[in-house]
Amino acid sequence: MRLGINLGYWGAGMDSDNLAVAQEADRLGYDVCWAAEAYGSDVPTVLSWVAAQTTNIDIGSAILQIPARQPAMTAMTAATLDSLSGGRFRLGLGVSGPQVSEGWYGVKFDKPLSRTREYVEIVRRAMSRERLSYEGEHWTLPLPGGPGKPLKLTVHPEREHIPLYIAAIGPKNLEQTGEIADGALLIFPSAGHLEETALRHLRAGREKAGLTMTGFDVCPTLPIALGENVDALADMFRPYTALYVGGMGSRKQNFYNQLAGRMGYEREAAEIQDKYLAGDKDGAAAAVPHQLIDSTTLLGPVERIADRMKEYDAAGVTTLTLSPAGFTLDDRLAALRAGTEALELAGLVT
């Protein structure tokens, strides 16, 4: 099992430390550094900045939002980042959510599965440097009846095949991800529920495409915090969990709330959402069960973290992405080092 890190959103309050975190992960041998975007910082700028000041670690978009860019633009960005980084780029895609898609980008959040499938097909064609033409439900290239003509990407990516990941939560999205992608980006992953909430759907998609799980990267993201008091460490993540389960999306369309329900927390997820949407963020955070936090994070001393890593390895995770938490840069760097120490202690170093 490999390790990655996720820097999260630029502008989230830890910006001055993020380069140091990425560079330390590079020094420690972490496999990939991901960055995120929503409606603040964009991913390509952050990854360019990180790639220019690291040596070996891959850089990945978790995610480039599909409603934010035409697919050909995404292919251009991927090819450019791969070339500039010396073949270190991984392309992570996702449809975002209805509030961001329609409120920020003005793109209707409809038919996300077929939209994603077409987007991936166009991106792959463009990155392969074939002349680009496509006829689909959502995109037609070139536009008919006009001056447009099929064009070919002029930039040569460093590699013939840039790994493509999709951020997936729901069963149908997970199945399609297994069918059309090289890896899946997962959030709030519980090792004990991973088979029922994700892997069986990914496996079904691989089988539909005539493929196995061999070579497919199962890549969940977990916060990691080092310390002896697990309860206190878990409390650090109450606002984070409440935000996603309670407030990330509308009452009817909150993918994270639905995921918590599939993990056995349907009643608690409803209470968290009720409080959060009513403006009681503190009450929502207090309503988050300790076990939900503990099962979707890596908390405690190195030995406990090593035991949890064994569980994720046994569940089928291939790249465990860590979000190092702490109040200071030293705390975050210590959490990074704990990740590599725990991996070695667990006997999972590849």
C-alpha positions in Angstrom: 0.0 0.0 0.0 1.3 3.4 -1.0 0.8 6.8 0.8 -0.3 10.1 -0.5 -1.2 13.5 0.9 -4.0 15.9 0.3 -3.4 19.6 0.8 -7.1 20.4 0.6 -8.3 23.8 -0.5 -5.9 26.7 -0.9 -7.0 29.6 1.3 -8.2 27.3 4.1 -5.8 28.9 6.6 -2.7 26.7 6.3 -1.4 28.1 3.0 2.0 29.2 4.3 2.7 25.7 5.6 1.4 23.7 2.6 4.6 23.9 0.6 6.6 22.6 3.6 4.2 19.8 4.0 4.5 18.8 0.3 8.2 19.0 0.4 8.5 16.9 3.5 6.1 14.3 1.9 8.4 14.3 -1.1 11.4 13.7 1.1 9.7 10.9 3.0 8.8 9.1 -0.2 5.1 9.7 -0.3 3.7 8.7 -3.7 1.3 11.6 -4.6 0.3 15.0 -3.5 -3.3 16.0 -4.2 -5.0 19.4 -4.1 -8.6 20.4 -4.2 -10.9 23.1 -5.6 -14.4 24.2 -5.0 -15.2 27.9 -5.5 -11.9 29.4 -4.2 -8.5 28.4 -5.3 -8.0 26.4 -8.5 -6.1 23.1 -8.7 -3.7 23.7 -11.7 -2.1 26.8 -10.2 -1.5 25.1 -6.8 -0.1 21.9 -8.5 2.2 23.9 -10.7 3.6 25.7 -7.7 4.1 22.4 -5.8 5.6 20.5 -8.8 8.2 23.3 -9.4 9.5 22.9 -5.8 9.5 19.1 -5.4 11.4 16.3 -7.1 9.8 12.9 -7.0 6.2 13.0 -5.7 3.4 12.9 -8.2 0.9 15.8 -8.3 -2.8 15.1 -8.6 -6.1 17.0 -9.0 -8.6 16.0 -6.4 -10.5 17.2 -8.2 -10.7 19.2 -11.4 -14.4 20.1 -11.5 -16.2 18.9 -14.7 -18.6 21.9 -14.8 -15.7 24.3 -14.6 -13.9 23.4 -17.8 -14.6 22.2 -21.3 -13.1 18.7 -21.7 -10.6 19.8 -24.2 -9.3 22.5 -21.8 -8.9 19.8 -19.2 -6.9 17.7 -21.6 -4.7 20.7 -22.3 -4.1 21.3 -18.6 -3.3 17.7 -18.0 -0.9 17.5 -20.8 0.8 20.7 -19.8 1.1 19.7 -16.1 2.4 16.3 -17.1 5.0 17.8 -19.3 6.2 20.5 -16.9 6.4 18.0 -14.0 8.4 15.4 -15.9 5.5 12.9 -16.0 4.2 13.3 -12.5 0.6 14.4 -13.0 -2.5 12.4 -12.2 -5.9 13.7 -13.4 -8.7 13.5 -10.9 -12.2 14.5 -12.1 -15.6 15.0 -10.5 -19.0 16.6 -11.2 -18.9 18.6 -7.9 -22.4 19.2 -6.5 -25.6 21.0 -7.6 -25.0 24.1 -5.5 -21.5 24.7 -7.0 -22.3 23.6 -10.5 -25.4 25.7 -10.9 -24.6 28.5 -8.5 -21.0 29.1 -9.3 -20.5 27.8 -12.8 -24.0 28.2 -14.2 -24.0 24.6 -15.5 -27.1 22.5 -15.0 -26.5 19.6 -12.6 -28.3 17.0 -14.7 -27.4 13.5 -15.9 -24.1 13.5 -14.0 -23.3 9.9 -15.1 -23.6 10.4 -18.8 -21.9 13.8 -18.6 -19.0 12.2 -16.8 -18.7 9.4 -19.3 -18.7 11.7 -22.3 -16.2 14.1 -20.6 -13.8 11.2 -19.9 -14.1 9.9 -23.5 -13.3 13.4 -24.9 -10.4 14.0 -22.5 -8.9 10.6 -23.3 -9.2 11.2 -27.1 -7.7 14.7 -26.8 -4.8 13.5 -24.7 -4.1 10.7 -27.1 -3.4 13.4 -29.7 -5.9 12.1 -32.3 -7.9 14.7 -34.2 -10.8 15.5 -31.9 -14.3 14.8 -33.1 -17.2 13.7 -30.9 -21.0 13.3 -31.1 -22.7 12.9 -27.8 -25.7 14.0 -25.8 -23.7 16.8 -24.0 -20.9 17.7 -26.4 -20.6 17.8 -30.1 -17.1 18.5 -31.6 -16.7 20.3 -33.9 -20.0 22.2 -33.8 -22.0 21.4 -36.9 -22.6 23.9 -39.7 -19.8 26.2 -38.7 -16.1 26.9 -39.4 -14.8 24.5 -36.7 -12.7 21.5 -37.7 -11.2 18.6 -35.8 -8.0 19.7 -34.1 -5.1 17.8 -32.5 -3.4 18.6 -29.2 -0.1 20.3 -30.0 1.5 19.6 -26.6 3.1 16.2 -26.1 2.4 14.8 -22.6 5.4 13.2 -20.9 3.6 9.8 -20.9 1.3 8.2 -23.4 -1.2 7.4 -20.7 -1.9 9.9 -17.8 -3.7 8.1 -15.0 -7.3 9.3 -14.7 -9.3 9.1 -11.4 -12.9 10.0 -10.6 -14.2 11.1 -7.3 -17.2 8.9 -6.6 -19.6 8.3 -3.7 -22.9 6.9 -4.9 -23.2 3.2 -6.1 -23.9 4.0 -9.8 -21.1 6.6 -9.9 -18.7 4.1 -8.3 -19.7 1.4 -10.8 -19.1 3.7 -13.7 -15.8 4.8 -12.2 -14.7 1.2 -12.1 -15.6 0.8 -15.7 -14.0 4.0 -17.3 -11.3 5.2 -14.9 -7.9 4.1 -13.6 -8.7 4.9 -10.0 -11.3 6.1 -7.6 -11.0 9.0 -5.2 -13.0 8.2 -2.0 -13.9 10.3 1.0 -15.1 9.3 4.5 -13.9 5.8 4.0 -14.5 3.3 6.8 -12.3 0.2 6.4 -15.1 -1.9 7.9 -17.7 -0.6 5.4 -15.5 -0.2 2.3 -16.6 -3.4 0.6 -20.3 -2.6 0.9 -20.1 1.1 0.3 -17.5 1.2 -2.5 -15.5 -1.8 -3.6 -18.3 -4.1 -4.7 -19.6 -1.3 -7.0 -16.1 -0.6 -8.4 -15.6 -4.3 -9.0 -18.9 -4.5 -10.8 -17.8 -1.7 -13.1 -14.5 -3.4 -13.8 -16.2 -6.6 -14.6 -18.6 -4.8 -17.0 -15.5 -3.5 -18.9 -13.9 -7.0 -18.9 -11.3 -6.0 -16.3 -10.2 -7.0 -12.8 -9.2 -4.8 -9.9 -5.6 -5.4 -10.7 -3.9 -2.1 -11.5 -7.0 -0.1 -10.4 -6.0 2.5 -7.7 -8.4 2.6 -4.7 -7.5 5.9 -3.2 -9.4 7.1 -0.1 -8.5 10.3 1.8 -8.3 10.3 5.6 -7.3 13.0 8.1 -4.4 11.9 10.3 -3.6 13.3 13.7 -0.9 12.1 16.1 -1.4 12.0 19.9 -2.4 9.9 22.9 -5.9 11.2 23.5 -8.1 9.7 20.8 -11.3 11.4 22.0 -9.7 14.8 22.0 -8.2 14.2 18.5 -11.6 13.1 17.2 -13.2 16.3 18.5 -11.0 18.3 16.2 -12.9 16.8 13.2 -16.4 17.3 14.5 -16.9 20.6 12.6 -15.4 19.0 9.4 -17.7 16.0 9.6 -20.7 18.1 10.4 -20.0 20.3 7.4 -20.0 17.5 5.0 -22.8 15.3 6.5 -25.0 18.2 7.4 -24.3 21.1 5.1 -22.5 20.0 1.9 -25.5 20.2 -0.5 -29.2 20.5 -0.1 -31.5 18.5 2.2 -32.4 16.2 -0.8 -29.0 16.1 -2.5 -26.2 15.6 0.0 -24.0 12.7 -1.1 -22.1 12.6 2.1 -25.2 12.4 4.2 -26.4 9.5 2.1 -23.0 7.8 2.5 -23.2 8.1 6.3 -26.6 6.5 6.1 -25.3 3.6 4.1 -22.6 3.1 6.9 -25.4 2.7 9.5 -25.7 6.2 10.7 -29.0 7.2 9.0 -30.7 8.5 12.1 -27.6 10.4 13.3 -27.0 11.8 9.8 -30.6 13.2 9.7 -30.1 14.9 13.1 -26.8 16.4 12.0 -28.4 17.7 8.8 -31.4 19.1 10.6 -29.2 21.1 13.1 -26.7 22.2 10.5 -29.4 23.5 8.0 -31.2 25.3 10.9 -28.0 27.2 11.6 -26.9 25.2 14.7 -23.5 24.3 13.6 -22.2 23.6 17.1 -25.2 21.3 17.8 -24.6 19.5 14.5 -20.9 19.0 15.4 -21.9 17.7 18.8 -24.3 15.2 17.2 -21.6 13.5 15.1 -21.0 10.1 16.6 -17.5 9.5 17.9 -17.3 6.2 16.0 -18.2 7.8 12.7 -15.2 10.1 13.1 -12.8 7.5 14.5 -13.7 5.0 11.7 -13.0 7.6 8.9 -9.8 9.1 10.3 -6.4 7.9 11.5 -6.0 9.0 15.1 -3.8 8.2 18.1 -0.2 7.0 18.6 1.8 5.4 15.7 1.0 1.9 16.9 -2.8 2.5 16.7 -2.4 4.2 13.3 -0.4 1.2 12.0 -3.2 -1.2 13.1 -5.8 0.9 11.2 -3.6 0.9 8.1 -3.6 -2.9 8.2 -7.4 -2.7 8.1 -7.4 -0.5 5.0 -4.8 -2.7 3.3 -6.9 -5.8 4.0 -10.0 -4.0 2.7 -8.4 -3.4 -0.7 -7.0 0.1 -0.5 -4.0 0.6 -2.7 -3.1 4.3 -2.1 -4.0 5.7 1.3 -4.1 9.5 1.1 -3.5 11.4 4.3 -4.6 14.9 5.3 -2.1 15.7 8.1 -3.9 17.7 10.8 -2.6 19.9 13.6 -2.6 23.4 15.1 1.0 24.1 13.9 3.3 23.2 11.1 5.3 21.0 13.4 2.1 19.1 14.3 1.3 18.5 10.6 4.9 17.4 9.8 4.8 15.0 12.8 1.6 13.5 11.4 3.3 13.0 8.1 6.2 11.2 9.7 3.9 9.1 11.7 2.3 8.0 8.5 5.5 6.6 7.1 6.5 5.1 10.5 3.1 3.4 10.8 3.3 2.0 7.3 6.7 0.5 8.1 5.4 -0.8 11.5 2.5 -2.4 9.8 4.8 -4.1 7.3 3.1 -2.5 4.3 6.0 -0.7 2.7 6.1 -1.6 -1.0 
